[in-house]
């Protein structure tokens, strides 16, 4: 009875129940095997100490190839002419490219160059093509960024490769800049001295290069200064926040005015 059911033909097709079940088994087993092989590949390639970005790119590339092979095996089990299917797919790809839609190949090539030359790397904070975020992955077609407020951004690889990239975390140290204005009646030398002492007294500010204060502008209502201190890249935002709050408290304690824009309006009686 069971054999009879297995050999029954599915309506509107030439497939038997046994053929369909076997094809499904091939598909499921293929997906499981692909995950296993990709996991082994990732572990093995990590032992070569290649950059994480390259590991991620190669792993994704291999995964896509293996999944395509599984789909072809599934179709072949169902009795489809795989050779004819491949030829037909090639013709479609050629037609697409003939209409000028080369973005897929362009993104693929750009992804290879990004993985090889690494203008960006996993975990780095970058700004590219007007978007900023931490690099999560460079895929076959697109690069993935995560913003500080947890927004996920996908940018086509060709835009990454064809645009200037500002990498904020590649170098081991960075310069922190804090702008502050003082009143024209304030003692400029004292203001600079207080700012220097504040920076030198901060435990995360490096001694080399030495902290500095420069006068950046003689504005309408203030003399604008800029505190410049070097720190380790990982401490950048901590130092910036603490110096910003610290200079406000230090100037208030020392009686140094931090002015705000004021508008004087004179009324004349006719």
MILO-426047 format. One record per atom (N, C-alpha, C, CB): chain; x, y, z. Coordinates in steps of 0.05 Angstrom, whole numbers, always signed. Glycine has a CB too. Example, Ala and Ser with C-alpha at 12.3 -4.5 7.8 and 13.67 -1.06 7.14 Angstrom:
% MILO-426047
  chaine       u       v       w
       A    +264    -114    +156
       A    +246     -90    +156
       A    +264     -66    +156
       A    +226     -89    +181
       A    +257     -45    +142
       A    +273     -21    +143
       A    +258      +1    +157
       A    +282     -12    +114
This chain:
% MILO-426047
  chaine       u       v       w
       A     +17     -24      +0
       A      +0      +0      +0
       A     +17     +25      +0
       A     -19      +0     +24
       A     +38     +25     +18
       A     +56     +48     +19
       A     +71     +52      -7
       A     +75     +45     +42
       A     +80     +29     -18
       A     +95     +31     -44
       A     +77     +42     -65
       A    +106      +4     -52
       A     +52     +35     -65
       A     +33     +45     -85
       A     +30     +75     -83
       A      +6     +31     -82
       A     +28     +85     -58
       A     +25    +114     -54
       A     +50    +129     -64
       A     +19    +120     -25
       A     +74    +117     -57
       A     +99    +130     -65
       A    +102    +132     -95
       A    +122    +115     -52
       A     +90    +113    -109
       A     +94    +113    -138
       A     +72    +127    -153
       A     +96     +84    -148
       A     +53    +139    -138
       A     +32    +154    -151
       A     +43    +180    -163
       A     +10    +160    -131
       A     +31    +188    -185
       A     +40    +212    -199
       A     +25    +236    -188
       A     +35    +210    -229
       A     +39    +257    -182
       A     +27    +282    -172
       A     +11    +295    -195
       A     +48    +302    -161
       A     -14    +303    -190
       A     -31    +314    -211
       A     -17    +338    -225
       A     -57    +324    -199
       A     -22    +338    -251
       A     -11    +360    -269
       A     +19    +359    -272
       A     -20    +387    -259
       A     +32    +338    -263
       A     +61    +336    -266
       A     +68    +307    -273
       A     +76    +344    -240
       A     +94    +303    -280
       A    +104    +277    -285
       A    +119    +266    -261
       A    +122    +276    -310
       A    +117    +280    -239
       A    +132    +272    -215
       A    +117    +252    -198
       A    +139    +297    -198
       A    +131    +233    -188
       A    +119    +215    -168
       A    +123    +225    -140
       A    +131    +186    -171
       A    +108    +215    -121
       A    +111    +224     -94
       A    +138    +218     -83
       A     +89    +211     -76
       A    +149    +195     -91
       A    +176    +187     -81
       A    +197    +206     -92
       A    +182    +158     -89
       A    +194    +214    -117
       A    +213    +233    -129
       A    +213    +260    -115
       A    +208    +237    -159
       A    +189    +270    -109
       A    +186    +295     -95
       A    +198    +294     -67
       A    +157    +304     -94
       A    +192    +272     -52
       A    +203    +270     -25
       A    +233    +268     -26
       A    +191    +245     -12
       A    +244    +253     -45
       A    +273    +251     -47
       A    +285    +278     -53
       A    +281    +231     -68
       A    +272    +294     -70
       A    +282    +321     -77
       A    +282    +339     -53
       A    +266    +333    -100
       A    +261    +337     -37
       A    +259    +353     -12
       A    +281    +345      +7
       A    +232    +350      +1
       A    +286    +319     +10
       A    +308    +310     +27
       A    +335    +320     +18
       A    +309    +279     +28
       A    +339    +320      -9
       A    +364    +331     -20
       A    +367    +360     -13
       A    +365    +327     -51
       A    +344    +375     -16
       A    +345    +404     -10
       A    +351    +410     +19
       A    +319    +417     -18
       A    +337    +396     +37
       A    +341    +401     +66
       A    +369    +392     +74
       A    +320    +386     +82
       A    +377    +368     +65
       A    +404    +358     +72
       A    +426    +376     +60
       A    +408    +329     +62
       A    +421    +387     +37
       A    +440    +405     +24
       A    +444    +430     +40
       A    +431    +412      -4
       A    +422    +442     +50
       A    +424    +466     +66
       A    +439    +460     +92
       A    +396    +477     +73
       A    +433    +437    +105
       A    +447    +430    +129
       A    +477    +427    +124
       A    +436    +405    +142
       A    +484    +413    +102
       A    +512    +408     +96
       A    +526    +435     +90
       A    +515    +389     +72
       A    +512    +453     +76
       A    +524    +479     +69
       A    +531    +494     +95
       A    +505    +495     +52
       A    +512    +494    +114
       A    +518    +508    +139
       A    +542    +496    +153
       A    +493    +507    +157
       A    +544    +470    +152
       A    +566    +456    +165
       A    +592    +463    +151
       A    +562    +425    +165
       A    +592    +462    +124
       A    +617    +468    +109
       A    +625    +497    +113
       A    +613    +461     +79
       A    +606    +515    +113
       A    +612    +543    +116
       A    +624    +549    +144
       A    +587    +561    +112
       A    +612    +535    +164
       A    +623    +538    +191
       A    +652    +528    +193
       A    +605    +523    +211
       A    +657    +505    +180
       A    +684    +494    +180
       A    +703    +512    +165
       A    +684    +466    +167
       A    +693    +523    +143
       A    +710    +541    +127
       A    +717    +566    +143
       A    +696    +549    +101
       A    +697    +577    +157
       A    +702    +601    +173
       A    +722    +596    +195
       A    +675    +611    +185
       A    +719    +573    +208
       A    +738    +567    +230
       A    +766    +562    +219
       A    +729    +542    +245
       A    +767    +549    +196
       A    +794    +543    +185
       A    +808    +568    +175
       A    +791    +524    +162
       A    +793    +586    +162
       A    +805    +610    +151
       A    +813    +630    +172
       A    +787    +623    +130
       A    +798    +629    +195
       A    +805    +646    +217
       A    +832    +639    +229
       A    +784    +645    +239
       A    +839    +614    +227
       A    +865    +605    +238
       A    +889    +616    +222
       A    +867    +575    +239
       A    +883    +626    +197
       A    +904    +637    +181
       A    +911    +666    +189
       A    +896    +636    +151
       A    +895    +677    +208
       A    +898    +704    +218
       A    +893    +725    +196
       A    +926    +707    +229
       A    +876    +718    +177
       A    +868    +738    +157
       A    +850    +759    +171
       A    +853    +725    +134
       A    +849    +783    +161
       A    +831    +803    +173
       A    +802    +794    +173
       A    +833    +830    +158
       A    +788    +802    +194
       A    +760    +793    +197
       A    +743    +801    +173
       A    +748    +805    +222
       A    +749    +824    +161
       A    +734    +833    +138
       A    +737    +813    +115
       A    +743    +860    +129
       A    +762    +803    +110
       A    +767    +784     +88
       A    +753    +758     +94
       A    +797    +780     +85
       A    +754    +749    +119
       A    +742    +724    +128
       A    +712    +725    +122
       A    +747    +718    +158
       A    +699    +747    +130
       A    +670    +750    +126
       A    +663    +750     +96
       A    +660    +776    +139
       A    +679    +764     +80
       A    +673    +766     +52
       A    +676    +738     +39
       A    +692    +786     +38
       A    +697    +724     +44
       A    +702    +698     +32
       A    +680    +678     +41
       A    +729    +687     +38
       A    +673    +680     +66
       A    +652    +661     +77
       A    +626    +666     +63
       A    +649    +665    +107
       A    +618    +691     +59
       A    +593    +697     +46
       A    +593    +688     +17
       A    +586    +727     +48
       A    +616    +692      +4
       A    +619    +684     -24
       A    +616    +654     -27
       A    +647    +694     -35
       A    +630    +639     -10
       A    +628    +610     -11
       A    +600    +601      -5
       A    +648    +597      +9
       A    +587    +613     +14
       A    +560    +606     +22
       A    +541    +608      -2
       A    +550    +623     +45
       A    +543    +630     -17
       A    +525    +635     -40
       A    +530    +613     -61
       A    +529    +663     -52
       A    +555    +607     -67
       A    +562    +587     -87
       A    +550    +559     -79
       A    +592    +585     -91
       A    +554    +552     -54
       A    +544    +526     -45
       A    +514    +524     -46
       A    +554    +520     -16
       A    +500    +546     -38
       A    +471    +546     -39
       A    +461    +543     -68
       A    +460    +571     -26
       A    +475    +556     -87
       A    +468    +554    -115
       A    +471    +525    -124
       A    +485    +572    -133
       A    +492    +511    -115
       A    +496    +483    -122
       A    +474    +466    -111
       A    +524    +473    -112
       A    +465    +471     -86
       A    +444    +456     -74
       A    +418    +459     -90
       A    +439    +464     -44
       A    +412    +484     -98
       A    +388    +489    -114
       A    +389    +474    -140
       A    +384    +519    -119
       A    +412    +474    -153
       A    +415    +459    -178
       A    +411    +429    -174
       A    +443    +464    -190
       A    +422    +418    -151
       A    +419    +390    -145
       A    +389    +384    -140
       A    +435    +383    -120
       A    +375    +402    -127
       A    +346    +398    -122
       A    +331    +397    -148
       A    +335    +421    -104
       A    +337    +416    -166
       A    +323    +417    -192
       A    +330    +392    -209
       A    +331    +442    -208
       A    +355    +383    -207
       A    +363    +360    -222
       A    +348    +335    -212
       A    +392    +355    -220
       A    +344    +333    -186
       A    +330    +310    -174
       A    +301    +310    -183
       A    +331    +311    -144
       A    +289    +333    -188
       A    +262    +335    -197
       A    +260    +329    -227
       A    +251    +363    -192
       A    +283    +326    -241
       A    +282    +318    -269
       A    +286    +341    -288
       A    +257    +305    -275
       A    +292    +365    -277
       A    +297    +388    -295
       A    +324    +384    -310
       A    +297    +414    -279
       A    +325    +395    -334
       A    +350    +395    -349
       A    +368    +417    -339
       A    +344    +398    -380
       A    +387    +410    -322
       A    +405    +430    -309
       A    +422    +444    -330
       A    +423    +417    -288
       A    +432    +429    -349
       A    +449    +442    -370
       A    +433    +463    -385
       A    +459    +421    -390
       A    +408    +456    -392
       A    +391    +475    -406
       A    +385    +499    -388
       A    +366    +462    -415
       A    +381    +493    -362
       A    +375    +515    -343
       A    +398    +534    -341
       A    +368    +503    -316
       A    +422    +523    -339
       A    +446    +540    -337
       A    +450    +557    -362
       A    +471    +523    -332
       A    +445    +544    -385
       A    +448    +559    -410
       A    +427    +581    -411
       A    +445    +540    -434
       A    +403    +575    -403
       A    +382    +595    -403
       A    +388    +618    -383
       A    +355    +583    -396
       A    +399    +610    -360
       A    +406    +631    -340
       A    +428    +649    -351
       A    +414    +618    -314
       A    +447    +636    -365
       A    +469    +652    -376
       A    +459    +672    -397
       A    +490    +633    -389
       A    +439    +662    -412
       A    +427    +680    -433
       A    +413    +704    -420
       A    +408    +664    -451
       A    +399    +698    -397
       A    +385    +720    -383
       A    +405    +740    -372
       A    +368    +708    -360
       A    +427    +729    -360
       A    +448    +747    -349
       A    +460    +764    -371
       A    +470    +730    -335
       A    +465    +751    -395
       A    +476    +766    -417
       A    +456    +788    -427
       A    +482    +747    -440
       A    +431    +781    -427
       A    +410    +801    -435
       A    +409    +824    -416
       A    +383    +788    -437
       A    +411    +818    -390
       A    +410    +839    -369
       A    +434    +857    -373
       A    +410    +827    -341
       A    +458    +845    -376
       A    +482    +861    -380
       A    +481    +877    -405
       A    +507    +844    -380
       A    +468    +865    -426
       A    +465    +879    -451
       A    +449    +904    -449
       A    +453    +861    -472
       A    +430    +905    -430
       A    +414    +929    -426
       A    +428    +949    -408
       A    +387    +921    -414
       A    +453    +944    -401
       A    +468    +964    -386
       A    +465    +962    -356
       A    +461    +991    -394
       A    +454    +939    -346
       A    +451    +937    -317
       A    +474    +921    -305
       A    +424    +922    -310
       A    +498    +934    -305
       A    +522    +921    -295
       A    +527    +925    -265
       A    +545    +931    -310
       A    +507    +936    -251
       A    +511    +943    -223
       A    +519    +918    -207
       A    +486    +955    -211
       A    +508    +895    -213
       A    +514    +871    -198
       A    +544    +864    -199
       A    +497    +848    -207
       A    +554    +864    -224
       A    +583    +858    -227
       A    +600    +880    -216
       A    +589    +853    -257
       A    +591    +905    -218
       A    +607    +927    -207
       A    +609    +925    -177
       A    +594    +953    -215
       A    +586    +919    -164
       A    +586    +916    -135
       A    +603    +892    -126
       A    +557    +913    -125
       A    +601    +870    -141
       A    +617    +847    -135
       A    +647    +853    -137
       A    +611    +824    -154
       A    +655    +866    -158
       A    +683    +873    -162
       A    +692    +893    -140
       A    +688    +886    -190
       A    +675    +912    -133
       A    +682    +931    -112
       A    +685    +917     -85
       A    +661    +953    -111
       A    +668    +898     -80
       A    +670    +882     -55
       A    +696    +868     -53
       A    +647    +863     -53
       A    +705    +857     -76
       A    +731    +842     -76
       A    +754    +862     -69
       A    +736    +829    -103
       A    +753    +885     -81
       A    +774    +905     -76
       A    +773    +915     -47
       A    +772    +929     -95
       A    +749    +919     -36
       A    +747    +928      -8
       A    +758    +907     +10
       A    +718    +934      -1
       A    +752    +882      +5
       A    +762    +860     +22
       A    +792    +857     +20
       A    +748    +833     +15
       A    +802    +862      -4
       A    +831    +858      -8
       A    +848    +881      +3
       A    +837    +854     -38
       A    +839    +906      -2
       A    +855    +929      +5
       A    +847    +941     +32
       A    +853    +950     -16
       A    +823    +935     +41
       A    +813    +943     +67
       A    +815    +973     +74
       A    +828    +927     +88
       A    +803    +990     +58
       A    +801   +1018     +67
       A    +783   +1020     +92
       A    +790   +1036     +44
       A    +766   +1000     +96
       A    +750    +998    +120
       A    +753    +970    +131
       A    +720   +1006    +115
       A    +748    +966    +156
       A    +750    +939    +168
       A    +728    +935    +189
       A    +778    +935    +181
       A    +724    +910    +196
       A    +703    +904    +216
       A    +707    +919    +242
       A    +703    +873    +221
       A    +685    +931    +252
       A    +686    +944    +277
       A    +696    +973    +276
       A    +703    +929    +296
       A    +705    +982    +253
       A    +714   +1010    +251
       A    +691   +1029    +246
       A    +735   +1013    +228
       A    +694   +1053    +256
       A    +673   +1074    +253
       A    +681   +1091    +229
       A    +669   +1091    +279
       A    +664   +1092    +208
       A    +671   +1106    +184
       A    +648   +1124    +175
       A    +678   +1086    +162
       A    +656   +1143    +158
       A    +636   +1160    +145
       A    +641   +1158    +115
       A    +637   +1190    +154
       A    +621   +1149    +100
       A    +625   +1145     +71
       A    +598   +1151     +57
       A    +635   +1117     +65
       A    +600   +1165     +35
       A    +576   +1171     +19
       A    +554   +1184     +35
       A    +565   +1145      +6
       A    +562   +1201     +55
       A    +543   +1215     +71
       A    +532   +1199     +94
       A    +521   +1224     +54
       A    +540   +1174     +98
       A    +530   +1158    +120
       A    +552   +1151    +139
       A    +517   +1132    +109
       A    +546   +1149    +165
       A    +566   +1143    +185
       A    +556   +1119    +202
       A    +571   +1167    +204
       A    +575   +1102    +210
       A    +568   +1080    +227
       A    +592   +1061    +230
       A    +545   +1065    +215
       A    +587   +1041    +247
       A    +607   +1020    +252
       A    +604    +998    +231
       A    +605   +1008    +280
       A    +626    +990    +219
       A    +626    +969    +198
       A    +619    +943    +210
       A    +653    +968    +182
       A    +597    +931    +201
       A    +589    +904    +211
       A    +597    +882    +191
       A    +558    +903    +215
       A    +596    +888    +165
       A    +604    +867    +146
       A    +607    +880    +118
       A    +583    +844    +145
       A    +624    +868    +102
       A    +625    +874     +73
       A    +615    +849     +58
       A    +654    +883     +64
       A    +591    +851     +47
       A    +580    +828     +33
       A    +588    +828      +4
       A    +550    +829     +36
       A    +576    +809     -10
       A    +581    +806     -39
       A    +573    +831     -54
       A    +567    +782     -50
       A    +551    +842     -47
       A    +540    +865     -61
       A    +540    +891     -46
       A    +512    +859     -70
       A    +540    +890     -19
       A    +536    +914      -4
       A    +552    +913     +22
       A    +506    +919      +2
       A    +557    +937     +33
       A    +571    +940     +59
       A    +550    +948     +80
       A    +594    +961     +58
       A    +552    +936    +103
       A    +532    +941    +124
       A    +544    +957    +147
       A    +521    +914    +135
       A    +530    +979    +154
       A    +539    +997    +176
       A    +517    +997    +198
       A    +544   +1025    +166
       A    +526   +1001    +222
       A    +507   +1004    +245
       A    +513   +1031    +258
       A    +510    +980    +265
       A    +492   +1048    +259
       A    +496   +1075    +271
       A    +496   +1073    +301
       A    +474   +1094    +261
       A    +506   +1094    +315
       A    +506   +1094    +344
       A    +478   +1091    +356
       A    +518   +1119    +354
       A    +457   +1100    +342
       A    +429   +1097    +352
       A    +416   +1072    +341
       A    +413   +1122    +345
       A    +432   +1053    +332
       A    +423   +1026    +325
       A    +407   +1025    +299
       A    +407   +1014    +347
       A    +413   +1043    +280
       A    +401   +1041    +254
       A    +420   +1025    +235
       A    +395   +1069    +242
       A    +408   +1007    +220
       A    +423    +989    +202
       A    +423   +1001    +174
       A    +412    +960    +202
       A    +447   +1006    +163
       A    +450   +1019    +137
       A    +464   +1000    +118
       A    +465   +1046    +140
       A    +453    +996     +94
       A    +465    +980     +73
       A    +473    +999     +50
       A    +446    +958     +64
       A    +498    +998     +43
       A    +508   +1015     +21
       A    +520    +997      -1
       A    +530   +1035     +32
       A    +512   +1000     -26
       A    +524    +985     -47
       A    +554    +988     -48
       A    +512    +993     -74
       A    +568    +966     -53
       A    +598    +966     -52
       A    +610    +987     -71
       A    +608    +939     -58
       A    +597    +991     -94
       A    +609   +1009    -114
       A    +609   +1038    -103
       A    +593   +1009    -140
       A    +590   +1045     -85
       A    +590   +1071     -73
       A    +612   +1074     -52
       A    +563   +1078     -61
       A    +618   +1052     -38
       A    +640   +1052     -19
       A    +666   +1055     -33
       A    +640   +1026      -2
       A    +671   +1039     -54
       A    +696   +1040     -68
       A    +700   +1066     -84
       A    +698   +1016     -87
       A    +678   +1078     -92
       A    +680   +1102    -109
       A    +678   +1128     -94
       A    +660   +1101    -130
       A    +678   +1127     -67
       A    +674   +1151     -51
       A    +697   +1155     -31
       A    +647   +1151     -36
       A    +703   +1180     -23
       A    +722   +1183      -2
       A    +712   +1171     +24
       A    +728   +1214      +3
       A    +730   +1158     +39
       A    +723   +1144     +64
       A    +737   +1158     +87
       A    +730   +1114     +63
       A    +722   +1168    +107
       A    +733   +1179    +131
       A    +732   +1157    +152
       A    +718   +1205    +140
       A    +756   +1148    +160
       A    +758   +1126    +179
       A    +766   +1138    +206
       A    +778   +1104    +170
       A    +748   +1139    +225
       A    +753   +1152    +250
       A    +768   +1135    +271
       A    +727   +1161    +263
       A    +770   +1109    +266
       A    +782   +1092    +287
       A    +805   +1076    +277
       A    +761   +1073    +297
       A    +815   +1081    +253
       A    +838   +1065    +242
       A    +864   +1071    +257
       A    +841   +1071    +212
       A    +868   +1097    +263
       A    +893   +1104    +277
       A    +891   +1100    +307
       A    +900   +1133    +270
       A    +914   +1094    +320
       A    +912   +1088    +349
       A    +906   +1113    +366
       A    +939   +1076    +358
       A    +912   +1137    +357
       A    +907   +1161    +372
       A    +891   +1181    +355
       A    +933   +1174    +383
       A    +877   +1199    +369
       A    +862   +1220    +356
       A    +865   +1246    +372
       A    +833   +1212    +352
       A    +861   +1268    +358
       A    +861   +1294    +371
       A    +833   +1303    +378
       A    +875   +1315    +354
       A    +829   +1310    +403
       A    +803   +1320    +412
       A    +803   +1350    +410
       A    +797   +1311    +441
       A    +783   +1362    +398
       A    +781   +1391    +395
       A    +755   +1400    +409
       A    +780   +1400    +365
       A    +758   +1420    +428
       A    +735   +1431    +442
       A    +736   +1461    +438
       A    +736   +1423    +473
       A    +714   +1472    +427
       A    +712   +1501    +422
       A    +698   +1514    +445
       A    +697   +1506    +396
       A    +708   +1538    +452
       A    +697   +1554    +474
       A    +702   +1583    +469
       A    +707   +1545    +502
       A    +684   +1600    +476
       A    +688   +1629    +472
       A    +690   +1643    +499
       A    +665   +1641    +455
       A    +706   +1664    +501
       A    +708   +1680    +525
       A    +702   +1709    +518
       A    +737   +1678    +538
       A    +693   +1724    +538
       A    +687   +1752    +533
       A    +711   +1769    +526
       A    +672   +1764    +557
       A    +706   +1791    +512
       A    +728   +1809    +504
       A    +741   +1822    +529
       A    +718   +1831    +485
       A    +727   +1824    +551
       A    +738   +1836    +575
       A    +753   +1816    +592
       A    +716   +1849    +591
       A    +753   +1790    +584
       A    +766   +1769    +600
       A    +796   +1769    +595
       A    +754   +1742    +594
       A    +811   +1758    +613
       A    +841   +1756    +611
       A    +847   +1733    +593
       A    +854   +1753    +639
       A    +856   +1738    +569
       A    +862   +1717    +549
       A    +883   +1698    +558
       A    +870   +1729    +522
       A    +905   +1709    +569
       A    +927   +1692    +578
       A    +918   +1673    +601
       A    +951   +1709    +587
       A    +902   +1684    +619
       A    +892   +1667    +641
       A    +874   +1645    +630
       A    +877   +1685    +661
       A    +857   +1652    +611
       A    +839   +1632    +599
       A    +854   +1610    +586
       A    +820   +1646    +579
       A    +876   +1617    +572
       A    +892   +1596    +559
       A    +906   +1579    +580
       A    +913   +1609    +540
       A    +916   +1592    +601
       A    +930   +1577    +622
       A    +912   +1557    +636
       A    +943   +1596    +642
       A    +887   +1566    +642
       A    +868   +1549    +656
       A    +861   +1525    +638
       A    +842   +1564    +663
       A    +858   +1530    +612
       A    +851   +1508    +594
       A    +874   +1488    +592
       A    +844   +1519    +566
       A    +899   +1498    +590
       A    +922   +1480    +589
       A    +924   +1463    +614
       A    +948   +1496    +585
       A    +920   +1475    +637
       A    +921   +1460    +662
       A    +899   +1439    +664
       A    +918   +1479    +686
       A    +875   +1446    +653
       A    +854   +1426    +653
       A    +861   +1402    +636
       A    +828   +1439    +642
       A    +872   +1406    +613
       A    +879   +1384    +595
       A    +902   +1367    +606
       A    +886   +1394    +567
       A    +923   +1381    +617
       A    +946   +1366    +628
       A    +938   +1350    +653
       A    +968   +1386    +635
       A    +917   +1359    +667
       A    +909   +1345    +691
       A    +890   +1322    +685
       A    +895   +1364    +709
       A    +882   +1318    +660
       A    +864   +1296    +654
       A    +880   +1271    +650
       A    +847   +1303    +628
       A    +872   +1249    +662
       A    +887   +1224    +662
       A    +888   +1211    +635
       A    +876   +1205    +682
       A    +868   +1216    +617
       A    +867   +1203    +591
       A    +880   +1220    +569
       A    +839   +1197    +584
       A    +888   +1244    +575
       A    +901   +1261    +555
       A    +931   +1254    +554
       A    +898   +1291    +562
       A    +941   +1249    +529
       A    +969   +1242    +525
       A    +987   +1266    +529
       A    +973   +1229    +498
       A   +1011   +1260    +538
       A   +1031   +1281    +542
       A   +1045   +1288    +516
       A   +1052   +1273    +562
       A   +1045   +1270    +497
       A   +1057   +1275    +471
       A   +1037   +1266    +449
       A   +1084   +1260    +467
       A   +1031   +1284    +431
       A   +1037   +1313    +430
       A   +1024   +1328    +453
       A   +1028   +1325    +403
       A   +1037   +1350    +461
       A   +1027   +1365    +484
       A   +1001   +1379    +477
       A   +1048   +1386    +492
       A    +984   +1381    +498
       A    +958   +1396    +494
       A    +964   +1425    +486
       A    +942   +1396    +521
       A    +946   +1437    +471
       A    +950   +1464    +462
       A    +923   +1479    +461
       A    +964   +1465    +434
       A    +925   +1505    +462
       A    +901   +1522    +459
       A    +907   +1542    +437
       A    +893   +1536    +486
       A    +890   +1545    +418
       A    +894   +1565    +396
       A    +870   +1583    +395
       A    +898   +1550    +369
       A    +875   +1608    +386
       A    +853   +1628    +382
       A    +844   +1624    +354
       A    +863   +1657    +388
       A    +818   +1617    +350
       A    +808   +1610    +324
       A    +793   +1633    +311
       A    +790   +1586    +326
       A    +782   +1652    +327
       A    +765   +1673    +315
       A    +760   +1695    +335
       A    +739   +1661    +305
       A    +760   +1720    +324
       A    +750   +1743    +339
       A    +721   +1748    +330
       A    +768   +1769    +334
       A    +703   +1735    +344
       A    +675   +1735    +336
       A    +661   +1761    +345
       A    +660   +1711    +346
       A    +635   +1763    +339
       A    +620   +1787    +346
       A    +619   +1792    +376
       A    +592   +1785    +335
       A    +615   +1770    +392
       A    +612   +1775    +421
       A    +632   +1759    +437
       A    +584   +1767    +429
       A    +651   +1746    +424
       A    +670   +1729    +440
       A    +696   +1726    +425
       A    +658   +1702    +446
       A    +717   +1720    +440
       A    +742   +1710    +429
       A    +741   +1680    +430
       A    +768   +1722    +445
       A    +741   +1667    +407
       A    +737   +1638    +406
       A    +764   +1623    +409
       A    +723   +1630    +380
       A    +765   +1604    +427
       A    +788   +1588    +431
       A    +782   +1559    +424
       A    +798   +1590    +461
       A    +803   +1544    +419
       A    +799   +1515    +414
       A    +819   +1500    +430
       A    +801   +1508    +384
       A    +809   +1482    +448
       A    +827   +1464    +464
       A    +834   +1440    +446
       A    +813   +1455    +491
       A    +859   +1433    +445
       A    +868   +1411    +428
       A    +884   +1392    +446
       A    +885   +1420    +404
       A    +874   +1367    +449
       A    +887   +1347    +465
       A    +887   +1320    +451
       A    +873   +1345    +493
       A    +909   +1306    +453
       A    +911   +1279    +440
       A    +905   +1258    +460
       A    +939   +1275    +428
       A    +891   +1237    +451
       A    +884   +1215    +468
       A    +882   +1189    +451
       A    +857   +1220    +482
       A    +881   +1166    +465
       A    +877   +1141    +451
       A    +849   +1141    +437
       A    +879   +1117    +470
       A    +847   +1129    +414
       A    +823   +1130    +398
       A    +799   +1120    +414
       A    +826   +1114    +373
       A    +803   +1099    +430
       A    +780   +1088    +445
       A    +770   +1107    +467
       A    +789   +1063    +458
       A    +786   +1127    +475
       A    +779   +1145    +496
       A    +769   +1172    +485
       A    +802   +1150    +514
       A    +766   +1174    +458
       A    +760   +1199    +446
       A    +735   +1213    +457
       A    +757   +1195    +416
       A    +713   +1199    +457
       A    +688   +1212    +466
       A    +687   +1218    +496
       A    +664   +1195    +458
       A    +700   +1200    +511
       A    +702   +1206    +540
       A    +717   +1231    +545
       A    +715   +1182    +555
       A    +740   +1235    +532
       A    +756   +1258    +536
       A    +742   +1283    +526
       A    +783   +1255    +522
       A    +729   +1281    +503
       A    +715   +1304    +492
       A    +693   +1314    +510
       A    +703   +1298    +464
       A    +677   +1295    +520
       A    +655   +1302    +538
       A    +665   +1315    +564
       A    +637   +1278    +544
       A    +686   +1303    +576
       A    +696   +1312    +601
       A    +711   +1339    +599
       A    +715   +1292    +614
       A    +724   +1343    +577
       A    +737   +1369    +573
       A    +717   +1391    +568
       A    +757   +1368    +549
       A    +695   +1385    +553
       A    +675   +1404    +548
       A    +661   +1413    +574
       A    +653   +1393    +529
       A    +654   +1394    +591
       A    +642   +1401    +617
       A    +663   +1414    +635
       A    +630   +1376    +630
       A    +688   +1404    +634
       A    +709   +1414    +651
       A    +716   +1443    +646
       A    +733   +1397    +649
       A    +717   +1451    +621
       A    +725   +1479    +615
       A    +703   +1498    +623
       A    +731   +1482    +585
       A    +678   +1489    +622
       A    +657   +1507    +631
       A    +659   +1511    +661
       A    +629   +1494    +624
       A    +663   +1490    +676
       A    +666   +1492    +705
       A    +691   +1508    +713
       A    +667   +1464    +718
       A    +713   +1503    +699
       A    +738   +1517    +706
       A    +736   +1547    +701
       A    +761   +1505    +689
       A    +724   +1555    +678
       A    +721   +1583    +672
       A    +701   +1597    +692
       A    +711   +1587    +644
       A    +680   +1583    +699
       A    +661   +1594    +718
       A    +674   +1598    +746
       A    +636   +1577    +721
       A    +691   +1579    +753
       A    +705   +1581    +779
       A    +725   +1604    +779
       A    +719   +1555    +785
       A    +738   +1608    +756
       A    +759   +1629    +754
       A    +748   +1656    +746
       A    +780   +1620    +734
       A    +722   +1658    +743
       A    +710   +1684    +736
       A    +715   +1692    +707
       A    +720   +1705    +754
       A    +720   +1673    +690
       A    +724   +1679    +661
       A    +697   +1677    +647
       A    +745   +1660    +648
       A    +689   +1698    +635
       A    +662   +1699    +622
       A    +661   +1682    +597
       A    +655   +1728    +616
       A    +640   +1666    +595
       A    +633   +1652    +570
       A    +608   +1666    +560
       A    +629   +1621    +574
       A    +610   +1684    +541
       A    +587   +1700    +533
       A    +568   +1685    +515
       A    +596   +1726    +519
       A    +544   +1695    +512
       A    +525   +1684    +493
       A    +515   +1707    +475
       A    +500   +1671    +508
       A    +507   +1701    +451
       A    +499   +1723    +433
       A    +477   +1740    +444
       A    +490   +1711    +406
       A    +480   +1767    +441
       A    +460   +1785    +451
       A    +452   +1805    +429
       A    +470   +1800    +476
       A    +427   +1812    +429
       A    +417   +1831    +409
       A    +406   +1856    +423
       A    +396   +1818    +391
       A    +417   +1879    +417
       A    +407   +1904    +429
       A    +388   +1918    +409
       A    +430   +1923    +436
       A    +365   +1925    +420
       A    +344   +1938    +403
       A    +340   +1966    +414
       A    +317   +1922    +402
       A    +343   +1987    +397
       A    +339   +2015    +405
       A    +314   +2026    +392
       A    +364   +2032    +397
       A    +296   +2036    +409
       A    +271   +2048    +399
       A    +273   +2078    +399
       A    +247   +2038    +416
       A    +266   +2091    +378
       A    +266   +2120    +376
       A    +237   +2130    +374
       A    +282   +2129    +351
       A    +232   +2151    +390
       A    +206   +2164    +389
       A    +205   +2185    +367
       A    +199   +2177    +416
       A    +184   +2185    +352
       A    +181   +2204    +331
       A    +169   +2230    +342
       A    +164   +2193    +308
